[in-house]
Amino acid sequence: MANTTLDKFLAEINTLLRQKDNAKIRDYLHIEPPYAQIYVTLISEVRSAYPKGAEDGLETKVSNALPTARDGIDGSSSWTAFVKFMVQYLVFLRDVDVENLLETYNLLSELLQ
């Protein structure tokens, strides 16, 4: 059962993956402020539970929460790249400092790779 905002967020992403709703997935992945309160809470949770250096734990969390991406759907191969992307997305949200444009640019570059 989803308890935290992160759990709920990842559960919703997994549902959208299963439904193959690319537009809604795109809508869920905000990258620039101002962030709605749910994203402020999400960022706070990720910072608290997965500080810098805890990316392996975050990857485990995301992989477990996104079985559709991890295992594939309708006989497709797994989307491990999407799991890694989601980890990078959450790391971006955790680490972004919009007051430091160079660092923000570097984080966005990592996310887009």
Secondary structure, 3 states (H helix, E strand, C coil): CCCCHHHHHHHHHHHHHHHCCHHHHHHHCCCCCCCCHHHHHHHHHHHHHCCCCCHHHHHHHHHHHCHHHHHCCCCCCCCHHHHHHHHHHHHHHHHCCCCCHHHHHHHHHHHHC
